[in-house]
Amino acid sequence: MTFNRRRFFKYTAGALGSSAIGACGVMQMRTEQNKYYQGPVSDHFDGIRFFNPGGAEPKGLADLWKWRKSKKPKLWPDYVPLAQTVKPAKKVNDLKVTMVGHATMLLQTRGLNILTDPFWSDRASPVQFAGPKRVIKPGIHFKDLPPIDLILLSHCHYDHMDLDTLSRLKVAHDPLVITPLGNDTIIAKTGLQCSVLDWGQSVRFRDIEIHCTPCHHWGARGVRDRSMALWAGFLIEAPKDRILFIGDTGFDLGRPYHHLTKNFDKIRLAILPIGAYEPRWFMADQHQNPAEAVAGFQILQAQYAIGHHWGTIQLTDEDRIAPKLDLASALEAAQIDSTRFVALEPADTWSIPG
């Protein structure tokens, strides 16, 4: 693995293309109309923008520049070799998860194949010549995917909503996309069919029910559309089985987790973000750190958890391997068996115990 100064400057310059827009924050230019969604005012929609009830809003441009000037991010390797790729079975009856990379996982359960926030592109950016670039290849070759039935798409940031990958999935598999309000407008150009949900709404697909649950984040594709498409987690509910996927969230006093415990029975598997959290003064409101992910795991009283959103593309200041190490420390401090909460690497596969 080698470090490259040129790549570092490209990362910094490209951040306005993805991490500053997608993972961090930029100033919202005034607008009077939401171009993605028109609907009634609610406890998390003011008629133009969505918001986190009682929670902090994303930082503005002044804080973005303060972050960029005050501390340089840790240098990531240009390239991390992938020891292997995996070719999943076409169907799995119980529950198996294969890590592709970042927030993209293949969930196989009850004969269904579900992708979370699919991202196979080289960069998480509005352009493919600049912005955060993946340092490790996907753990599954795109051509080796089993037939994909569903996509759970949590929000519109570039590291979660990759339109090029979605277009490829339309051609190869034509799955149904389940996504929060407004995101369907952005996805429309791919031709994929969407089932669009607000927080608290649900949709049934075969013998499972997918619930759209609140989390603390935001969304944008540029500087004029901040928080015009909703963000969410998803709770997959089958008879006697529940799986949670959250693409991005701030801990927000544990509110996303307390909401789940009030509304759902015990969760078998929680898939939680653990990366893109430094510096805390800038990131804490929107991105939980590994210790907070462990706290969420405890609130949920979930049987098992997977940590994702780390080690594939550099969005923030921490070292590539830091989330995995910090997760191990947080589990030890909480006296939780480390085999119950695992930070998966690309191509790692885990058959979740019953």
C-alpha positions in Angstrom: 0.0 0.0 0.0 1.4 3.4 -1.0 0.5 7.0 0.0 0.3 9.7 -2.7 0.4 13.4 -2.0 -1.4 14.2 -5.2 -4.3 11.9 -4.2 -4.5 13.7 -0.9 -5.0 17.1 -2.6 -7.5 15.5 -5.0 -9.4 14.3 -1.9 -9.4 17.7 -0.3 -10.4 19.5 -3.6 -13.1 16.8 -4.4 -14.6 17.0 -1.0 -17.0 19.7 -2.1 -18.3 17.2 -4.6 -19.2 14.5 -2.1 -18.2 14.6 1.5 -18.9 18.3 1.9 -22.3 17.8 0.1 -23.0 14.2 1.0 -21.4 13.4 4.4 -20.9 16.8 5.9 -22.6 20.1 5.2 -22.8 23.1 2.9 -24.8 26.3 3.0 -28.3 26.1 1.7 -29.1 28.6 -1.0 -32.6 30.1 -0.6 -35.3 28.5 -2.6 -39.1 28.6 -2.5 -40.0 25.2 -3.9 -39.0 21.6 -3.2 -38.2 20.0 -6.6 -38.3 16.5 -5.3 -41.4 16.3 -3.1 -44.7 18.2 -2.6 -46.8 17.2 0.4 -48.4 18.3 3.6 -46.5 19.9 6.5 -45.7 17.4 9.2 -43.6 17.1 12.4 -40.5 16.6 10.2 -41.4 18.5 7.0 -42.0 22.3 6.9 -43.5 22.4 3.5 -40.1 22.9 1.7 -37.5 20.9 3.7 -37.4 17.9 5.9 -35.8 18.2 9.4 -34.9 16.2 12.5 -37.5 17.0 15.1 -35.7 18.4 18.2 -32.3 17.6 16.6 -29.4 19.6 15.3 -29.2 20.8 11.7 -26.2 20.2 9.5 -23.3 22.6 9.8 -23.0 25.5 7.4 -20.3 26.7 5.0 -18.4 28.6 7.6 -18.0 25.5 9.7 -17.0 23.5 6.6 -14.1 25.9 5.9 -13.1 25.9 9.6 -12.9 22.1 9.4 -10.9 22.1 6.2 -8.4 24.7 7.5 -7.9 23.4 11.1 -6.9 19.8 10.6 -5.8 17.6 7.7 -7.4 14.2 7.4 -5.4 11.1 8.0 -3.8 9.8 4.8 -5.5 6.6 3.6 -3.8 4.1 1.3 -4.3 4.6 -2.4 -5.3 1.0 -2.7 -6.2 -1.9 -0.4 -5.9 -5.3 -2.1 -9.1 -7.4 -1.9 -8.0 -10.9 -0.9 -11.0 -12.5 -2.6 -14.5 -11.9 -4.0 -17.4 -14.1 -3.3 -20.2 -15.5 -5.5 -23.3 -15.7 -3.3 -25.8 -18.5 -3.6 -28.9 -17.6 -5.6 -31.2 -18.1 -2.6 -30.8 -18.4 1.2 -33.6 -19.5 3.5 -32.4 -18.2 6.8 -30.2 -15.0 7.1 -26.9 -14.3 5.5 -25.1 -11.0 4.9 -22.3 -10.3 2.5 -20.4 -7.1 2.6 -19.9 -5.4 -0.8 -18.4 -2.2 0.6 -19.3 1.0 2.5 -23.0 0.9 3.1 -23.7 -1.7 0.4 -24.6 -5.2 1.7 -26.4 -8.2 0.2 -29.0 -9.5 2.6 -30.3 -12.9 1.8 -33.3 -14.2 3.8 -36.4 -16.2 3.2 -35.5 -16.7 -0.5 -35.2 -12.9 -1.0 -32.1 -11.0 -2.2 -31.9 -7.4 -0.9 -29.3 -4.8 -1.5 -28.7 -1.8 0.8 -27.6 1.5 -0.7 -25.9 -0.1 -3.7 -22.6 1.5 -4.8 -20.3 -0.1 -7.3 -18.8 3.1 -8.9 -15.2 4.2 -8.4 -16.2 7.5 -6.8 -18.9 8.8 -4.5 -19.3 12.1 -6.3 -21.4 14.0 -8.8 -18.5 13.5 -11.2 -16.2 10.6 -11.8 -13.0 12.6 -12.2 -12.9 14.1 -8.7 -14.2 13.4 -5.2 -13.7 10.5 -2.8 -12.5 7.4 -4.6 -12.9 3.9 -3.3 -9.7 2.3 -2.2 -10.9 -1.3 -2.1 -12.9 -3.1 -4.8 -16.4 -4.4 -4.2 -16.6 -7.7 -2.4 -19.0 -9.1 -5.0 -18.4 -8.6 -8.7 -21.5 -7.0 -10.2 -21.9 -9.9 -12.6 -21.9 -12.4 -9.7 -24.9 -10.9 -7.9 -27.8 -13.3 -7.5 -31.2 -12.1 -8.8 -31.9 -8.9 -6.8 -35.5 -8.5 -5.6 -35.3 -5.4 -3.5 -33.1 -2.3 -2.9 -33.3 -0.4 0.4 -32.1 3.1 -0.4 -31.8 5.2 2.8 -31.1 8.7 1.4 -29.7 10.7 -1.5 -26.1 11.4 -0.6 -23.7 10.2 -3.3 -22.1 7.5 -1.2 -25.6 6.0 -0.7 -27.5 6.9 -3.9 -25.3 5.9 -6.9 -27.3 6.5 -10.0 -24.9 4.7 -12.3 -25.2 1.5 -10.2 -28.9 1.9 -9.9 -29.2 2.1 -13.7 -27.1 -1.1 -14.1 -29.3 -2.9 -11.6 -32.4 -1.8 -13.6 -31.0 -3.5 -16.7 -29.7 -6.6 -15.0 -32.3 -7.3 -12.3 -35.1 -4.7 -12.4 -35.7 -4.8 -8.6 -38.1 -2.7 -6.6 -36.6 0.2 -4.7 -37.9 1.1 -1.3 -36.9 4.7 -0.3 -38.1 7.7 1.7 -40.1 10.6 0.4 -38.6 12.6 -2.5 -35.8 10.2 -3.4 -38.0 8.6 -6.1 -37.8 11.8 -8.1 -34.0 11.6 -8.3 -34.1 7.9 -9.0 -36.7 8.3 -11.8 -34.1 8.7 -14.5 -32.9 5.1 -13.9 -36.4 3.7 -14.7 -36.5 1.7 -11.5 -39.9 1.3 -9.8 -40.0 2.8 -6.3 -42.2 2.3 -3.3 -42.0 5.6 -1.5 -42.4 5.8 2.3 -42.6 8.4 5.0 -41.4 7.8 8.5 -43.8 5.4 10.2 -45.2 3.9 6.9 -44.7 0.4 5.8 -44.9 -1.7 2.7 -45.4 -5.5 2.3 -43.3 -7.5 -0.2 -44.1 -11.2 -0.4 -44.0 -12.4 3.2 -42.0 -9.6 4.8 -43.0 -6.1 5.8 -40.6 -3.2 5.5 -41.0 -0.3 7.9 -39.6 3.2 7.3 -38.1 4.4 10.6 -36.7 7.8 11.7 -33.0 8.5 11.9 -31.0 11.7 12.4 -29.4 12.8 9.2 -30.1 14.9 6.1 -29.8 14.7 2.3 -28.6 16.6 -0.7 -27.3 16.2 -4.2 -26.0 19.8 -4.5 -26.1 23.2 -2.8 -29.7 24.1 -3.7 -31.5 21.0 -2.6 -30.5 20.4 1.0 -33.0 18.3 3.0 -35.5 18.2 0.1 -35.5 14.4 0.1 -36.1 12.5 3.3 -33.6 10.1 5.0 -34.6 7.0 7.0 -33.7 3.6 8.4 -35.6 0.4 7.5 -36.9 -2.4 9.7 -37.5 -5.6 7.8 -40.1 -7.7 9.7 -40.9 -11.3 9.1 -42.6 -13.7 11.4 -40.4 -14.0 14.5 -37.6 -12.1 12.8 -36.5 -8.5 12.5 -33.5 -6.9 10.7 -32.6 -3.2 11.0 -30.6 -1.2 8.4 -29.6 2.4 9.0 -27.5 4.0 6.3 -26.4 7.1 8.2 -27.4 8.6 11.5 -26.3 10.8 14.3 -26.8 9.3 17.8 -29.1 12.2 18.7 -29.5 11.2 22.4 -30.4 7.7 21.3 -33.8 8.8 19.8 -33.6 6.7 16.6 -33.0 3.6 18.8 -35.6 4.4 21.5 -38.2 4.9 18.7 -37.5 1.4 17.5 -37.7 -0.2 21.0 -41.1 1.4 21.5 -42.5 0.2 18.2 -41.0 -3.2 17.5 -40.1 -6.5 19.2 -36.6 -7.7 19.6 -34.2 -7.2 16.7 -32.2 -10.2 15.5 -29.7 -8.1 13.4 -28.9 -4.4 13.5 -26.8 -3.0 10.6 -25.4 0.2 11.9 -23.0 2.9 10.5 -19.7 3.2 12.4 -17.6 5.5 10.2 -17.1 9.1 9.0 -17.2 10.6 12.5 -14.1 12.8 12.9 -13.8 15.6 13.9 -16.6 15.2 16.4 -17.4 18.9 16.7 -18.3 18.8 13.0 -19.6 15.3 12.5 -21.3 14.3 15.8 -24.8 15.7 14.9 -25.1 13.6 11.7 -22.7 10.7 12.1 -22.5 8.5 15.1 -19.1 7.1 16.2 -18.4 3.4 17.1 -19.1 4.0 20.8 -22.4 5.5 20.0 -23.2 2.6 17.7 -22.5 0.3 20.6 -24.8 2.4 22.8 -27.5 2.1 20.1 -27.0 -1.7 20.0 -27.5 -1.8 23.8 -30.6 0.3 23.6 -32.0 -2.0 20.9 -31.0 -5.2 22.8 -30.4 -6.7 19.4 -28.9 -10.1 19.2 -26.2 -9.2 16.6 -24.9 -6.2 14.8 -22.9 -5.4 11.7 -20.8 -2.2 11.5 -20.7 -0.6 8.0 -19.9 2.8 6.4 -16.2 2.5 6.9 -13.0 1.6 5.0 -14.1 2.0 1.4 -14.0 5.7 0.7 -12.6 8.5 2.8 -15.2 11.1 3.7 -13.8 12.5 7.0 -10.6 12.8 9.1 -10.2 9.4 10.8 -7.8 6.7 9.6 -9.2 4.0 7.4 -9.0 1.2 10.1 -10.0 3.5 13.0 -13.7 2.6 13.1 -12.9 -1.1 13.4 -10.4 -0.5 16.2 -12.7 2.0 18.0 -15.6 -0.5 17.7 -13.4 -3.2 19.4 -12.5 -0.8 22.2 -16.2 0.3 22.7 -17.3 -3.4 22.9 -14.6 -4.2 25.4 -15.6 -1.2 27.5 -19.2 -2.2 27.4 -18.3 -5.9 28.2 -20.0 -7.1 25.0 -18.8 -10.2 23.3 -17.0 -9.0 20.1 -18.5 -11.8 18.1 -22.0 -10.2 18.5 -21.0 -6.9 16.7 -18.7 -7.2 13.8 -17.2 -4.6 11.4 -17.4 -6.5 8.1 -14.7 -6.1 5.4 -15.6 -6.3 1.7 -16.2 -10.0 0.7 -16.9 -11.0 4.3 -20.0 -13.2 4.7 -21.8 -13.9 7.9 -24.6 -16.4 8.4 -26.4 -14.8 11.4 -27.1 -17.2 14.2 -30.7 -17.9 14.9 
